[in-house]
């Protein structure tokens, strides 16, 4: 059975129970009140003690019956109630034979001799005449009044119960309509539509909180699915890019091996050239594998070595290496003598080296490279500015993706495998810092690394200066 039907039936049953209970009390109190009024009238008659012939009304009609018995229980006189032409049957006093010979009795109810009427009976002993005077008031009017009240209560109660059931059904339908919407939403979510959301203005605080909690859960589930989807997509791209990067040197090695097998490298110079190319391609594969292994270790989020490193010295050493590799290019350093951070000096040196190498690779030899280090109380900042053409806006958000190259080219002359900046980001995040890419107006691309500053120690990690 549906919840709304159970609620309507329960509330309707409660209404009927309340009406029945109140009606029972009302009928009982009405009957008690009517009997008390009859008793008051009967007692007032006894207080007046009129002649028997004048009791109960005129000769044509009497409101109550009068019976007189002697001490032996023999009926002396009897005047029935009702009309003289059609009197009411007398009350059956057989059950009161022993009681009426004693003192005055409390009012009781008896039936008529033919069982068609009920009487309210009271008696009193008259010691002067040695008789028992009995007054019997018909309860026809009282019973009719109670029956009419009972019918009224029944009709009224049925109407109230019907109206209450209808009003309850409307209220329950309106109150549970948000639940129906939630069921529809939950069904859609179960079928894979994670964009559905529960109504958060359901009309009651309880349903509002339920909707908010359910929506929070859906947000987390959708975010988890999106993250999983992104991971899967990234993994597919990673496998495809890694396969491509390895396929090129492997194809070269395989090609030279095939030439050697066919005897096409009989000349010493040709053989030396083939061996040299095989060596270079093997070195490329080795660097690629080492970079991938490094990224895998950094993805494990294991904490770096906890030592204090002078990042200014590391940057100055990277500038010196760049000048040695490309003497004709300006590579400028600016910064303090000390810029202390906590981390792994070799990994931090790789960060600066990769950023400088990236600047050298993607700018003309005439473009100067600037390496700047700044220190404040809580942060050390490293900026590498290449003074080149800069990076277009559509590439800025992806320059740190693995195997991503701005020129979208696979040519080896345009750069490496696209892992240098990904390694930079992984190392910086592993050190609790941040790295970002942007464009410096009139000065090309700017890469910024921010790390937490460390207090000056007694011994520093070694760094070339």
C-alpha positions as CSV (number, residue, x, y, z in Angstrom):
1,X,0.0,0.0,0.0
2,X,1.3,3.4,-0.9
3,X,2.5,5.8,1.8
4,X,-0.1,8.5,1.0
5,X,-3.0,6.0,1.2
6,X,-1.7,4.7,4.6
7,X,-1.5,8.3,5.8
8,X,-5.0,9.2,4.6
9,X,-6.5,6.0,6.1
10,X,-4.6,6.5,9.4
11,X,-5.8,10.1,9.8
12,X,-9.3,9.3,8.8
13,X,-9.4,6.4,11.4
14,X,-8.1,8.9,14.0
15,X,-10.9,11.4,13.1
16,X,-13.5,8.6,13.4
17,X,-12.1,7.5,16.7
18,X,-12.2,11.1,18.1
19,X,-15.7,11.6,16.8
20,X,-16.9,8.3,18.3
21,X,-15.3,9.1,21.6
22,X,-16.7,12.6,21.8
23,X,-20.1,11.3,20.6
24,X,-20.1,8.6,23.3
25,X,-19.4,11.2,26.0
26,X,-22.0,13.6,24.6
27,X,-24.7,11.0,24.4
28,X,-24.0,9.8,27.9
29,X,-24.0,13.3,29.3
30,X,-27.2,14.1,27.4
31,X,-28.9,11.0,28.8
32,X,-27.7,11.8,32.3
33,X,-28.9,15.4,32.0
34,X,-32.4,14.2,30.7
35,X,-32.7,11.7,33.5
36,X,-31.7,14.2,36.1
37,X,-34.4,16.6,34.8
38,X,-37.0,13.8,34.9
39,X,-35.9,12.9,38.4
40,X,-36.2,16.6,39.5
41,X,-39.8,16.7,38.2
42,X,-40.7,13.5,39.9
43,X,-39.3,14.5,43.2
44,X,-41.0,17.9,43.0
45,X,-44.3,16.0,42.7
46,X,-43.6,14.0,45.8
47,X,-42.8,17.2,47.6
48,X,-46.2,18.6,46.9
49,X,-48.1,15.3,47.9
50,X,-51.3,16.1,46.0
51,X,-54.3,13.8,45.9
52,X,-53.8,10.7,43.7
53,X,-56.5,11.7,41.4
54,X,-54.8,15.0,40.5
55,X,-51.4,13.6,39.9
56,X,-49.8,13.7,36.5
57,X,-52.0,16.2,34.7
58,X,-55.6,16.6,33.5
59,X,-58.1,13.8,33.0
60,X,-57.5,13.8,29.2
61,X,-53.8,13.4,29.4
62,X,-51.1,12.6,31.9
63,X,-47.3,13.2,31.6
64,X,-46.5,10.3,33.9
65,X,-48.2,7.2,35.4
66,X,-49.2,6.9,39.1
67,X,-49.4,3.7,41.0
68,X,-50.3,3.0,44.6
69,X,-49.5,-0.2,46.5
70,X,-50.3,-1.2,50.0
71,X,-47.7,-2.5,52.4
72,X,-48.5,-6.1,51.3
73,X,-47.6,-5.3,47.7
74,X,-51.2,-5.2,46.4
75,X,-52.0,-2.6,43.8
76,X,-54.5,-0.1,45.2
77,X,-54.7,2.4,42.3
78,X,-53.2,2.9,38.9
79,X,-53.4,5.9,36.6
80,X,-51.5,5.4,33.2
81,X,-49.7,8.1,31.4
82,X,-50.7,9.4,28.0
83,X,-54.1,10.2,26.6
84,X,-57.2,8.9,28.3
85,X,-58.5,7.4,25.1
86,X,-55.2,5.7,24.3
87,X,-53.3,5.4,27.6
88,X,-49.7,4.1,27.7
89,X,-49.1,0.6,29.1
90,X,-48.3,0.5,32.8
91,X,-44.7,-0.1,33.9
92,X,-43.7,-3.6,34.9
93,X,-42.9,-3.4,38.6
94,X,-42.4,-7.1,39.1
95,X,-38.7,-6.7,39.5
96,X,-39.2,-4.0,42.2
97,X,-41.7,-5.9,44.4
98,X,-39.3,-6.3,47.3
99,X,-37.8,-2.8,47.0
100,X,-41.0,-0.8,47.0
101,X,-42.2,-2.2,50.3
102,X,-39.1,-0.6,52.0
103,X,-38.2,3.0,52.3
104,X,-38.0,5.6,49.5
105,X,-36.0,4.3,46.6
106,X,-33.6,5.8,44.1
107,X,-34.9,6.3,40.5
108,X,-34.6,3.3,38.4
109,X,-35.5,2.4,34.8
110,X,-38.0,-0.4,34.0
111,X,-39.9,-1.4,30.9
112,X,-43.6,-1.4,30.3
113,X,-45.6,-4.6,30.8
114,X,-45.7,-5.1,27.0
115,X,-42.0,-4.1,26.5
116,X,-42.8,-1.1,24.2
117,X,-41.9,1.7,26.6
118,X,-39.3,2.5,29.1
119,X,-40.1,4.3,32.4
120,X,-38.1,6.3,34.9
121,X,-39.6,5.1,38.2
122,X,-39.4,6.6,41.7
123,X,-41.4,5.7,44.8
124,X,-42.1,6.9,48.2
125,X,-43.6,5.3,51.4
126,X,-46.6,7.2,52.9
127,X,-46.6,6.2,56.5
128,X,-49.9,8.0,57.2
129,X,-51.8,6.0,54.7
130,X,-49.6,2.9,54.9
131,X,-49.2,2.9,51.1
132,X,-46.4,3.1,48.6
133,X,-46.8,5.8,46.0
134,X,-45.0,5.2,42.7
135,X,-44.4,7.7,39.9
136,X,-43.3,6.4,36.4
137,X,-42.2,8.9,33.7
138,X,-42.1,7.6,30.2
139,X,-38.7,8.0,28.6
140,X,-40.1,8.1,25.0
141,X,-39.2,11.8,24.5
142,X,-35.7,11.3,26.1
143,X,-35.0,8.2,24.0
144,X,-36.2,10.1,20.9
145,X,-33.9,13.0,21.7
146,X,-30.9,10.7,22.2
147,X,-31.7,8.8,19.0
148,X,-31.9,12.1,17.1
149,X,-28.6,13.2,18.6
150,X,-27.0,9.9,17.7
151,X,-28.2,10.2,14.1
152,X,-27.0,13.8,13.9
153,X,-23.6,12.7,15.3
154,X,-23.4,9.9,12.8
155,X,-24.2,12.1,9.8
156,X,-22.0,14.9,11.0
157,X,-19.2,12.5,11.9
158,X,-19.4,10.9,8.5
159,X,-19.2,14.3,6.8
160,X,-16.3,15.4,8.9
161,X,-14.5,12.2,8.3
162,X,-15.0,12.4,4.5
163,X,-13.9,16.1,4.5
164,X,-10.9,15.3,6.7
165,X,-9.9,12.4,4.4
166,X,-10.1,14.6,1.3
167,X,-8.2,17.4,3.0
168,X,-5.6,15.0,4.3
169,X,-5.2,13.5,0.8
170,X,-4.7,17.0,-0.7
171,X,-2.2,17.9,2.1
172,X,-0.3,14.6,1.7
173,X,-0.2,14.9,-2.1
174,X,1.2,18.5,-1.8
175,X,3.6,17.5,0.9
176,X,4.9,14.4,-0.9
177,X,5.1,15.9,-4.3
178,X,8.7,16.9,-3.7
179,X,9.3,13.2,-2.8
180,X,7.9,12.2,-6.2
181,X,10.3,14.6,-7.9
182,X,13.1,13.1,-5.9
183,X,12.1,9.7,-7.0
184,X,12.1,10.8,-10.6
185,X,15.5,12.4,-10.1
186,X,16.9,9.4,-8.4
187,X,15.6,7.2,-11.2
188,X,17.3,9.4,-13.8
189,X,20.5,9.3,-11.8
190,X,20.4,5.5,-11.6
191,X,20.1,5.5,-15.4
192,X,23.3,7.5,-15.7
193,X,22.1,11.1,-15.9
194,X,24.3,12.7,-13.2
195,X,23.2,16.2,-14.2
196,X,19.9,15.8,-12.4
197,X,19.4,17.6,-9.1
198,X,16.8,17.4,-6.3
199,X,14.6,20.4,-5.6
200,X,16.0,22.3,-2.6
201,X,12.8,24.4,-2.0
202,X,10.5,21.5,-1.2
203,X,8.3,23.5,1.3
204,X,9.5,21.8,4.5
205,X,12.9,22.1,6.3
206,X,13.3,18.3,6.5
207,X,12.8,17.8,2.7
208,X,15.0,20.9,2.0
209,X,17.8,19.4,4.0
210,X,17.3,16.0,2.3
211,X,17.5,17.7,-1.1
212,X,20.6,19.6,-0.2
213,X,22.3,16.5,1.2
214,X,21.3,14.5,-1.9
215,X,22.5,17.2,-4.2
216,X,25.8,17.4,-2.4
217,X,26.2,13.7,-2.8
218,X,25.4,13.9,-6.5
219,X,27.9,16.7,-6.9
220,X,30.6,14.5,-5.3
221,X,29.6,11.5,-7.4
222,X,29.6,13.6,-10.6
223,X,32.9,15.1,-9.7
224,X,34.3,11.6,-9.0
225,X,33.0,10.4,-12.4
226,X,34.4,13.4,-14.1
227,X,37.7,12.9,-12.4
228,X,37.7,9.2,-13.3
229,X,36.8,10.1,-16.9
230,X,39.6,12.6,-17.0
231,X,42.0,10.1,-15.6
232,X,40.9,7.5,-18.2
233,X,41.2,10.1,-21.0
234,X,44.6,11.2,-19.6
235,X,45.7,7.6,-19.4
236,X,44.7,6.9,-23.0
237,X,46.5,10.0,-24.2
238,X,49.5,9.1,-22.0
239,X,49.7,5.6,-23.5
240,X,49.2,6.9,-27.0
241,X,51.8,9.6,-26.6
242,X,54.3,7.3,-24.8
243,X,53.8,4.7,-27.6
244,X,54.5,7.3,-30.2
245,X,57.5,8.7,-28.5
246,X,59.0,5.2,-28.1
247,X,57.9,4.1,-31.6
248,X,60.1,6.7,-33.3
249,X,63.5,5.7,-31.9
250,X,62.5,2.1,-32.0
251,X,61.7,2.4,-35.7
252,X,65.1,4.0,-36.3
253,X,66.9,1.3,-34.4
254,X,64.9,-1.4,-36.2
255,X,65.6,0.3,-39.6
256,X,69.3,0.4,-39.1
257,X,69.3,-3.2,-37.9
258,X,67.4,-4.3,-41.0
259,X,69.9,-2.4,-43.2
260,X,72.8,-4.1,-41.5
261,X,71.1,-7.5,-41.9
262,X,70.7,-6.9,-45.7
263,X,74.3,-5.9,-46.0
264,X,73.6,-2.3,-46.8
265,X,76.1,-1.1,-44.2
266,X,79.2,-2.7,-45.6
267,X,81.1,0.5,-45.7
268,X,82.8,1.4,-42.4
269,X,81.5,5.0,-42.6
270,X,78.0,3.9,-43.1
271,X,78.2,1.4,-40.2
272,X,79.7,4.0,-37.9
273,X,76.9,6.5,-38.8
274,X,74.3,3.8,-38.2
275,X,75.8,2.9,-34.8
276,X,75.9,6.6,-33.9
277,X,72.2,7.0,-34.8
278,X,71.3,3.9,-32.8
279,X,73.2,5.2,-29.8
280,X,71.4,8.6,-30.0
281,X,68.0,6.9,-30.3
282,X,68.7,4.6,-27.4
283,X,69.7,7.6,-25.3
284,X,66.4,9.3,-26.2
285,X,64.5,6.2,-25.2
286,X,66.5,6.1,-21.9
287,X,65.7,9.7,-21.1
288,X,62.0,9.2,-21.9
289,X,61.8,6.1,-19.7
290,X,63.7,7.9,-16.9
291,X,61.3,10.9,-17.1
292,X,58.3,8.5,-17.0
293,X,59.7,6.7,-14.0
294,X,60.3,10.1,-12.3
295,X,56.7,11.2,-12.9
296,X,55.4,7.9,-11.6
297,X,57.4,8.3,-8.4
298,X,56.3,11.9,-8.0
299,X,52.6,10.8,-8.5
300,X,53.0,8.6,-5.4
301,X,53.1,11.9,-3.4
302,X,56.0,10.7,-1.3
303,X,57.5,13.6,0.7
304,X,60.8,15.0,-0.7
305,X,64.0,15.0,1.3
306,X,63.7,17.4,4.2
307,X,66.7,19.6,3.9
308,X,67.2,23.3,3.6
309,X,68.1,24.4,0.0
310,X,69.4,27.8,-1.2
311,X,67.2,28.2,-4.2
312,X,69.2,31.4,-5.3
313,X,72.3,29.2,-5.5
314,X,70.5,26.6,-7.5
315,X,69.2,29.2,-9.9
316,X,72.6,30.8,-10.3
317,X,74.1,27.3,-11.1
318,X,71.4,26.7,-13.8
319,X,72.2,30.1,-15.4
320,X,75.9,29.1,-15.4
321,X,75.1,25.8,-17.1
322,X,72.9,27.6,-19.7
323,X,75.7,30.0,-20.6
324,X,78.1,27.1,-21.1
325,X,75.6,25.2,-23.3
326,X,74.7,28.3,-25.4
327,X,77.5,30.9,-25.0
328,X,76.0,33.3,-27.5
329,X,72.7,33.8,-25.6
330,X,72.2,36.2,-22.7
331,X,71.0,34.4,-19.6
332,X,70.6,36.8,-16.7
333,X,70.2,36.2,-13.0
334,X,68.9,38.6,-10.4
335,X,68.2,37.9,-6.8
336,X,69.6,37.7,-3.2
337,X,72.5,35.6,-2.2
338,X,70.3,33.3,-0.2
339,X,66.7,32.2,-0.7
340,X,66.1,29.3,1.6
341,X,63.5,26.6,1.0
342,X,63.0,23.1,2.4
343,X,63.2,20.2,-0.1
344,X,65.3,18.1,-2.3
345,X,68.2,20.1,-3.9
346,X,68.5,17.7,-6.9
347,X,64.8,17.9,-7.7
348,X,64.7,21.7,-7.3
349,X,67.8,22.0,-9.6
350,X,65.8,19.9,-12.2
351,X,62.9,22.4,-11.9
352,X,65.1,25.4,-12.7
353,X,67.0,23.5,-15.4
354,X,63.8,22.4,-17.1
355,X,62.4,25.9,-17.1
356,X,65.6,27.4,-18.5
357,X,65.9,24.6,-21.1
358,X,62.2,25.2,-22.1
359,X,63.0,28.9,-22.6
360,X,66.1,28.2,-24.7
361,X,64.2,25.6,-26.8
362,X,61.2,27.8,-27.7
363,X,62.9,31.2,-28.4
364,X,65.4,32.5,-30.8
365,X,69.0,32.5,-29.8
366,X,68.9,36.3,-29.7
367,X,66.2,36.4,-27.0
368,X,67.7,36.9,-23.5
369,X,66.5,34.7,-20.7
370,X,65.9,36.2,-17.2
371,X,66.0,34.1,-14.1
372,X,64.8,36.1,-11.0
373,X,64.5,35.0,-7.4
374,X,62.6,37.0,-4.7
375,X,62.2,36.4,-1.0
376,X,59.7,37.6,1.5
377,X,58.9,36.4,5.1
378,X,57.0,33.3,4.1
379,X,57.6,32.7,0.4
380,X,60.4,32.3,-2.2
381,X,59.5,33.1,-5.7
382,X,61.3,32.0,-8.9
383,X,60.5,33.6,-12.3
384,X,61.9,32.5,-15.6
385,X,61.1,35.0,-18.5
386,X,62.1,34.0,-22.0
387,X,61.6,37.4,-23.9
388,X,60.2,35.4,-26.8
389,X,56.8,35.4,-28.6
390,X,54.9,34.2,-25.6
391,X,52.3,31.5,-25.3
392,X,48.9,31.8,-26.9
393,X,45.9,31.8,-24.5
394,X,44.5,28.5,-25.7
395,X,47.7,26.8,-24.7
396,X,48.3,28.3,-21.3
397,X,46.0,25.9,-19.4
398,X,47.7,22.9,-20.9
399,X,51.4,23.6,-21.0
400,X,51.9,21.4,-17.9
401,X,50.1,18.4,-19.4
402,X,52.2,15.4,-20.1
403,X,53.3,15.0,-23.7
404,X,51.7,18.3,-24.6
405,X,53.6,20.6,-27.0
406,X,52.4,24.0,-28.0
407,X,53.3,23.5,-31.7
408,X,51.4,20.1,-31.6
409,X,54.3,18.7,-33.7
410,X,56.0,15.4,-33.4
411,X,59.2,16.7,-35.0
412,X,62.2,16.3,-32.9
413,X,63.5,19.7,-33.9
414,X,60.7,21.5,-32.2
415,X,61.4,20.2,-28.7
416,X,61.5,17.2,-26.5
417,X,58.8,14.7,-25.6
418,X,56.6,17.2,-23.8
419,X,57.4,16.0,-20.3
420,X,59.7,18.8,-19.0
421,X,57.1,21.1,-17.7
422,X,55.0,18.2,-16.4
423,X,58.0,17.2,-14.3
424,X,58.4,20.8,-13.1
425,X,54.8,20.8,-11.9
426,X,55.0,17.4,-10.2
427,X,58.2,18.4,-8.3
428,X,56.8,21.8,-7.2
429,X,53.6,20.2,-6.0
430,X,55.5,17.5,-4.3
431,X,57.3,20.3,-2.4
432,X,54.0,22.0,-1.4
433,X,54.4,24.9,-3.8
434,X,52.7,26.2,-7.0
435,X,53.8,26.8,-10.5
436,X,52.0,28.9,-13.2
437,X,52.5,30.1,-16.7
438,X,51.6,33.4,-18.2
439,X,52.7,36.1,-20.5
440,X,54.7,39.2,-19.5
441,X,53.8,42.2,-21.7
442,X,56.6,42.8,-24.1
443,X,58.8,40.2,-22.4
444,X,57.4,36.8,-23.6
445,X,56.4,33.9,-21.5
446,X,56.8,33.9,-17.7
447,X,56.9,30.8,-15.6
448,X,56.5,31.4,-11.8
449,X,57.4,29.0,-9.0
450,X,56.4,29.7,-5.4
451,X,57.7,27.7,-2.5
452,X,57.5,28.1,1.3
453,X,60.5,29.9,2.7
454,X,62.6,28.2,5.3
455,X,64.5,29.6,8.3
456,X,68.3,29.9,7.9
457,X,70.0,26.7,9.1
458,X,73.5,26.0,10.3
459,X,74.3,23.8,7.3
460,X,72.8,24.1,3.8
461,X,72.5,21.4,1.1
462,X,75.3,21.7,-1.4
463,X,74.5,23.7,-4.5
464,X,76.7,24.9,-7.3
465,X,77.2,28.7,-7.3
